[in-house]
Amino acid sequence: MATKLILGIDQGSSGSRAVLLDQAGQVRGYGYRPLARLYPQPGWVEQRPAAVAHSVAAAIDEALGRAGCAPRNVVACGLTSQRDTTFAWDRHSGRALGNAITWQDLRTLPLVEEAERWCYAAERRERLGQFPGASCSAMHMAWRMRHDPAFQKAALAGTLHVSLAAGWVVQALGLPAEHALDGSLLQAMTIFDPRRRALWDTWIDYLGLPRTALPHARPTLHPFGRLRVGDTCVPVTAMLSDQQAALFGYACHQVGQAAATHGIASFINVVVGPNAPPQGICKTCLAWELEQCPTYSLEADMTVTGAAVRWLTQMRLIRRASDLDALAGAVKSSEGVVFVPAFTGLGVPSEDRGARGSIMGMSLGTTSAHIARAFLEAIGCQLREILDTMEREAGIKIEELRVGGGLANSDLACQLQADVAGVRLVRVREPEMSARGAALLAGLGCGFWASPAALPPLLNGSERHFEPRLAPGPRAALLERWACAVERARGWAA
């Protein structure tokens, strides 16, 4: 009998990924297709909807080929996608209405400034779980309602549908059961109140968005439709946003379990349980909803990690990213050098968009190795600040952090994060955590696994643990020096 498999799809801004999991949770096949971005005007960043759909289909085909699996052996599919990138189509013809506006696009900045005058910032953050900025899907839709004739025409005719990439993929490659997303993706569109698990009508009215264009809110496990895979149609039984899918993929299901994914930016998420804490400065997320029971998470990000490594390369401090480990390891300490990688501002807890990157404490004896090590220490310092904020806002203790992504491949980077943040790090070797999380949830949705307790274990001995080795005194001194440097980096672009 042929092995039955679950398909997980992660549609991201740089490309589309597909994984096939067996009953034991092993990856039997993997596919990836890159995606191009378009830059039609300064500050505008778009993607072609047809290219997005094609990349998903190609990634699925590659995964099937590597698994040696026929499409009929795929039991169900789970979808996760990039947040904020906004797609629009005509619900009758199914054709896309122009290109998708990506989360990197800045054309909506004037609308954001208008919205900041509309209501108190605290209310927007409490109702949406975050501040709606230029990257937010709601702002993309409002901009198109003002400036895009095709969008306006479809809205007036009542044929407009708007969604994120997950919704577009089902529309373009399958048979949607209805126009719907789960709560985590609707929250990513910045039109959804995660605490009340409902659309925020007052905000939608302010933006001038037609209700008929917006997706319905559904639980994470739901029959969203069917996806055409080869000569068969595979049920889509789960859907959620990318960072929350990764959190589930890291097997973080209980309160206090946390994960960090290091890419161009780094995202830190922690499970806080069935009740959302009072709104603080961390983003409050509806992570997933299983059997009418919500699970909430707190999220924060370091806006540049991989991007800072790229900057180090461009400045010729390192020849390539893989050199960072050896260079930083060539010295025993940073010798008082502090690197604040605030190239695009500072996030939690400083919340200063006007902060800018700086390197302080250099002497004539400072070398590129000291700067490289100071950068890795900065990741640990930021991590400690974020974990402190999360623990305070949720009333929890985070004792372990599961990590993955590019920077996590460095042993020294992981050890320094553990040392400086004072927390155990577990580096997970399993690839593609977002796609894995989507697949696991799809398996729950179709009964492939009977319950969360029946899911295959993630930690199976292949992972590596990094225990904190830095004494409390030196750790406190390093964090104090970091705090002083951050104060000096603030307000430069205000």
C-alpha positions in Angstrom: 0.0 0.0 0.0 1.3 3.5 -0.9 2.3 5.7 1.9 -0.2 8.4 2.7 1.3 11.9 3.1 0.3 15.4 4.2 1.2 18.4 2.2 2.3 21.7 3.8 2.7 24.9 1.7 4.5 28.0 2.8 4.0 30.8 0.3 6.6 33.5 1.3 7.8 36.8 -0.2 11.0 35.3 -1.5 9.5 32.1 -2.8 7.2 29.2 -2.2 8.0 26.0 -0.3 6.2 22.6 -0.1 6.9 19.7 2.2 5.4 16.2 2.4 5.2 14.6 5.8 4.5 11.0 6.6 2.7 9.6 9.7 6.0 9.7 11.7 6.5 13.4 10.8 9.4 12.7 8.5 9.9 14.9 5.5 9.5 12.7 2.5 9.7 15.4 -0.2 10.6 19.1 -0.4 10.2 21.7 -3.1 11.1 25.3 -3.5 10.6 27.9 -6.2 11.9 31.5 -5.9 9.8 34.6 -6.6 10.7 37.9 -8.1 9.6 41.3 -6.9 8.6 44.2 -9.1 9.6 47.9 -8.4 7.4 50.0 -10.7 8.0 53.2 -8.8 10.3 54.3 -5.9 8.9 52.8 -2.7 6.6 50.5 -4.5 7.1 46.7 -4.3 4.8 44.3 -6.0 4.5 40.7 -7.1 2.6 39.1 -10.0 -0.3 36.9 -8.7 0.1 34.5 -11.6 3.8 34.0 -10.7 2.9 33.4 -7.1 0.4 30.7 -8.0 2.9 29.1 -10.5 5.7 29.0 -7.9 3.4 27.1 -5.5 2.4 24.6 -8.2 6.0 24.1 -9.2 7.1 23.6 -5.5 4.4 21.0 -5.0 5.5 19.1 -8.2 9.1 19.2 -7.0 8.2 17.8 -3.6 6.1 15.0 -5.2 8.9 14.1 -7.5 11.5 13.9 -4.7 9.1 11.8 -2.6 8.3 9.5 -5.5 4.7 10.0 -4.6 1.5 10.2 -6.7 -0.9 13.1 -6.1 -3.6 10.6 -5.1 -1.5 9.7 -2.0 -1.7 13.2 -0.6 -4.4 13.1 2.1 -4.8 16.8 2.9 -3.0 20.1 2.6 -2.3 22.9 5.0 -1.5 26.5 3.8 0.5 29.2 5.4 1.6 32.4 3.7 3.4 35.7 4.0 1.5 38.3 5.9 0.3 41.7 4.6 1.0 41.1 0.9 -2.4 41.8 -0.6 -4.2 40.2 -3.5 -7.4 41.2 -5.3 -9.5 39.4 -7.9 -12.9 39.4 -9.5 -15.0 36.7 -7.8 -16.9 35.9 -11.1 -14.0 35.6 -13.4 -11.4 34.6 -10.8 -8.9 36.9 -12.6 -6.4 39.0 -10.5 -7.0 42.7 -10.4 -3.5 44.0 -10.9 -0.4 43.0 -9.0 -0.2 42.2 -5.3 1.1 44.9 -3.1 3.8 43.4 -0.8 4.5 44.1 2.8 7.7 46.0 1.8 5.7 48.6 -0.1 5.7 52.2 1.3 3.1 53.9 -0.9 0.6 54.0 1.9 2.6 56.2 4.3 0.3 59.2 3.8 -2.7 57.1 4.7 -0.9 55.8 7.8 -0.4 59.4 8.9 -4.1 60.1 8.3 -5.1 57.1 10.4 -2.8 58.2 13.3 -5.0 61.3 13.5 -8.3 59.3 13.3 -8.2 57.5 16.7 -6.0 57.0 19.7 -3.0 54.8 19.1 -3.8 52.8 22.2 -7.2 51.9 20.8 -5.8 50.8 17.5 -3.2 48.6 19.1 -5.7 47.1 21.6 -8.2 46.3 18.8 -5.8 45.0 16.2 -3.0 43.7 18.4 -0.5 46.0 16.7 -0.1 49.4 15.1 -1.2 49.4 11.4 1.8 50.7 9.5 2.5 51.2 5.8 3.1 47.4 5.3 -0.4 46.5 6.5 -2.9 44.9 4.1 -5.7 47.2 5.3 -3.7 50.2 4.1 -3.1 48.6 0.8 -6.8 48.1 0.3 -7.6 51.6 1.3 -5.0 53.0 -1.1 -6.4 50.9 -4.0 -10.0 52.1 -3.1 -8.7 55.7 -3.7 -6.3 55.2 -6.7 -7.0 51.9 -8.6 -9.9 52.2 -11.1 -10.1 48.4 -11.6 -10.3 47.9 -7.8 -12.9 50.6 -7.5 -15.0 49.2 -10.4 -15.1 45.7 -8.9 -16.0 47.1 -5.4 -18.9 49.1 -6.8 -20.1 46.0 -8.8 -19.9 43.8 -5.7 -17.5 41.4 -7.4 -14.3 42.3 -5.5 -12.5 39.8 -3.4 -9.4 40.7 -1.4 -7.2 38.3 0.6 -3.6 37.3 1.4 -1.5 34.8 -0.5 -3.1 31.8 1.2 -6.6 32.8 -0.1 -5.2 33.6 -3.6 -3.5 30.2 -3.9 -6.8 28.3 -3.2 -8.6 30.6 -5.7 -5.9 30.3 -8.4 -5.0 26.6 -8.0 -8.1 25.1 -6.6 -11.8 25.2 -5.7 -12.4 27.5 -2.7 -15.3 26.4 -0.5 -16.0 30.0 0.4 -14.1 33.3 0.6 -12.4 32.8 4.0 -9.3 32.9 6.0 -8.5 31.8 9.5 -8.3 34.4 12.3 -4.5 34.6 12.3 -4.4 35.6 8.6 -7.3 38.0 9.0 -5.5 39.6 11.9 -2.5 39.9 9.5 -4.8 41.9 7.2 -5.2 44.3 10.1 -9.0 44.3 10.0 -9.6 41.7 12.7 -9.8 42.0 16.5 -8.0 39.0 17.9 -9.5 39.2 21.3 -13.1 39.4 20.1 -12.3 37.1 17.1 -14.3 39.3 14.8 -13.8 42.0 12.2 -13.4 45.6 13.6 -16.3 47.2 11.8 -15.5 50.8 12.9 -12.0 50.5 11.4 -13.3 48.9 8.2 -15.9 51.7 7.8 -13.2 54.3 8.3 -11.0 52.7 5.6 -14.0 52.6 3.2 -13.7 48.8 2.5 -16.8 46.9 1.2 -17.7 43.9 3.5 -18.5 41.7 0.6 -14.8 41.9 -0.5 -13.4 40.7 2.8 -12.8 37.1 3.8 -15.1 35.4 6.3 -13.4 34.4 9.7 -13.0 30.7 10.2 -11.1 28.5 12.6 -7.6 27.2 11.7 -9.0 23.7 11.1 -11.7 24.2 8.5 -12.6 22.8 5.0 -11.3 25.8 3.1 -11.6 24.1 -0.3 -9.6 21.8 -2.5 -6.3 22.3 -4.3 -5.6 20.8 -7.7 -2.5 18.7 -7.4 -1.8 16.8 -10.6 -4.8 14.8 -11.6 -6.5 15.0 -8.2 -8.0 17.5 -5.8 -6.5 17.6 -2.3 -8.7 19.0 0.6 -7.3 22.2 2.3 -8.0 21.5 5.9 -5.9 24.1 7.7 -4.7 27.6 7.1 -2.8 30.1 9.2 -0.1 32.9 9.1 3.5 32.1 8.7 5.0 32.9 12.1 2.2 31.2 13.9 2.6 28.1 11.7 6.4 28.1 12.5 5.5 28.3 16.2 3.3 25.2 15.9 6.0 23.5 13.8 8.5 24.0 16.5 6.1 22.0 18.8 5.4 25.1 20.9 1.9 24.2 22.1 2.0 25.0 25.8 2.2 28.3 27.7 5.7 29.6 28.0 7.1 27.6 25.0 8.9 29.9 22.6 10.6 29.9 19.3 12.8 32.3 17.3 13.3 32.1 13.5 16.3 34.0 12.1 16.0 35.2 8.6 16.4 38.7 7.0 14.7 39.7 10.3 14.2 37.6 13.4 10.8 36.8 14.8 10.3 35.7 18.4 7.0 34.1 19.4 5.8 32.6 22.7 2.6 30.8 23.5 0.5 32.6 26.2 -2.6 30.3 26.3 -6.3 30.6 25.7 -6.6 34.2 27.0 -4.9 37.2 25.5 -3.0 39.3 28.0 -3.6 43.0 28.3 -2.2 44.8 25.3 1.4 45.8 25.9 4.1 46.7 23.4 4.5 43.1 22.0 2.2 42.2 19.2 -0.8 40.1 20.5 -1.6 37.3 18.0 -4.4 34.8 17.7 -2.0 32.0 16.9 -4.5 29.3 16.0 -8.0 28.1 16.9 -8.6 24.4 17.4 -12.1 23.0 18.4 -13.4 26.5 19.1 -10.5 27.1 21.6 -8.2 29.9 20.7 -4.4 29.9 21.5 -2.7 33.3 21.7 0.9 34.2 21.3 3.1 37.3 21.8 5.4 38.3 19.0 8.3 40.7 18.6 11.0 41.0 16.0 14.5 42.2 15.4 14.1 44.1 12.2 17.6 43.3 10.9 19.7 40.2 11.5 20.3 38.5 8.2 20.2 42.0 6.7 22.9 43.2 9.1 25.1 40.2 8.0 24.6 41.3 4.4 25.7 44.8 5.5 28.9 43.4 7.1 29.6 41.7 3.8 29.1 44.8 1.8 31.4 46.7 4.1 34.0 44.0 3.6 34.2 43.2 7.2 33.5 39.6 6.2 33.8 38.1 2.7 30.7 35.9 3.0 28.0 35.2 5.6 29.6 31.8 6.4 32.8 33.6 7.6 31.0 35.3 10.5 31.4 32.3 12.9 35.1 31.9 12.4 35.8 35.7 12.5 33.8 36.3 15.7 35.4 33.2 17.3 38.9 34.5 16.6 38.7 36.8 19.7 37.6 35.9 23.3 35.5 39.0 23.7 34.4 42.1 21.9 36.7 44.2 24.2 34.0 46.7 25.0 32.8 47.2 21.4 29.0 47.4 21.2 27.2 47.1 17.9 23.6 48.4 17.8 22.1 47.1 14.5 19.3 49.7 14.4 19.5 50.2 10.6 15.8 50.7 10.3 15.0 51.7 13.9 14.5 49.7 17.1 11.6 47.5 18.0 10.5 46.0 21.3 11.1 47.3 23.8 12.6 50.6 22.6 10.1 51.3 19.9 12.1 54.0 18.2 11.8 54.2 14.5 14.3 57.1 14.5 17.1 55.1 16.0 20.0 54.2 13.7 22.8 51.7 13.6 26.0 52.4 15.5 29.2 50.8 16.6 30.6 52.2 19.8 33.6 51.6 22.2 36.2 51.2 19.4 39.9 51.8 20.0 42.9 51.6 17.8 43.2 48.0 18.7 39.7 47.2 17.5 39.6 44.6 14.6 36.9 43.3 12.3 36.8 40.2 14.6 35.7 42.4 17.6 33.0 44.0 15.5 31.7 40.6 14.3 31.6 39.3 17.9 29.9 42.5 19.0 27.2 41.9 16.4 26.5 38.4 17.6 26.4 39.7 21.2 23.9 42.3 20.1 21.5 39.6 18.9 21.6 38.1 22.4 21.1 41.5 24.0 18.0 42.2 21.9 16.7 38.7 22.6 17.1 39.2 26.4 15.2 42.5 26.2 12.4 40.9 24.2 12.1 37.9 26.5 12.0 40.2 29.5 9.1 42.2 27.9 7.2 39.1 27.0 7.6 37.6 30.5 6.4 40.8 32.1 3.4 41.3 29.8 2.2 37.7 29.9 3.1 36.9 33.5 5.1 33.8 32.3 8.7 32.5 32.5 10.5 31.5 29.3 13.2 28.9 30.2 13.9 27.5 26.7 14.0 28.9 23.2 13.8 26.8 20.1 15.7 28.3 17.2 16.1 27.9 13.5 16.9 29.9 10.3 20.1 31.1 8.8 21.9 32.6 11.9 21.0 29.5 14.0 23.4 27.5 11.8 26.3 29.2 13.6 27.3 27.4 16.8 28.9 30.5 18.1 25.9 32.7 17.4 23.7 30.2 19.3 26.1 29.9 22.2 26.4 33.7 22.5 22.6 34.1 22.4 22.3 31.5 25.2 25.1 33.2 27.2 23.9 36.8 26.8 20.1 36.1 27.1 20.6 33.6 29.9 18.3 31.1 28.4 18.7 27.5 27.0 18.6 27.4 23.2 17.6 24.3 21.3 18.6 24.3 17.7 16.1 22.3 15.6 17.5 20.6 12.6 14.1 20.1 10.9 13.8 22.5 7.9 10.9 24.7 6.9 9.1 25.1 10.1 6.2 27.2 8.7 5.4 24.5 6.1 5.8 21.8 8.7 3.4 23.6 11.1 0.8 23.9 8.3 1.1 20.2 7.4 0.8 19.1 11.0 -2.4 21.2 11.4 -3.8 19.9 8.2 -3.2 16.4 9.5 -5.2 17.2 12.6 -7.9 18.7 10.5 -8.4 15.5 8.4 -7.8 13.0 11.2 -4.4 11.9 10.0 -3.4 12.5 13.6 -6.2 12.1 16.1 -5.2 14.9 18.5 -2.3 17.3 19.2 -1.0 14.7 21.7 -0.7 12.2 18.9 1.5 14.4 16.7 5.0 13.1 16.0 7.6 14.5 18.4 9.9 17.2 17.0 12.8 16.7 19.5 14.2 13.3 18.7 17.9 13.6 19.6 19.0 15.3 16.3 18.7 18.8 17.9 21.5 20.5 19.7 21.2 22.2 23.1 23.1 25.4 24.1 23.2 26.1 27.8 24.1 29.6 29.2 27.7 29.6 30.3 28.3 33.3 31.1 28.3 34.1 34.8 25.6 36.6 36.1 28.1 39.4 36.7 29.6 39.6 33.2 26.2 39.1 31.7 24.8 42.0 33.7 27.7 44.2 32.7 27.3 43.4 29.0 23.6 44.2 29.1 24.2 47.4 31.0 26.8 48.5 28.3 24.2 47.5 25.6 21.5 49.7 27.3 23.9 52.7 27.3 24.7 52.2 23.6 21.0 52.0 22.7 20.3 55.3 24.4 23.0 56.9 22.3 21.6 55.4 19.1 18.1 56.7 19.6 16.5 59.6 17.8 19.0 60.0 15.0 16.3 60.1 12.2 13.5 61.7 14.3 
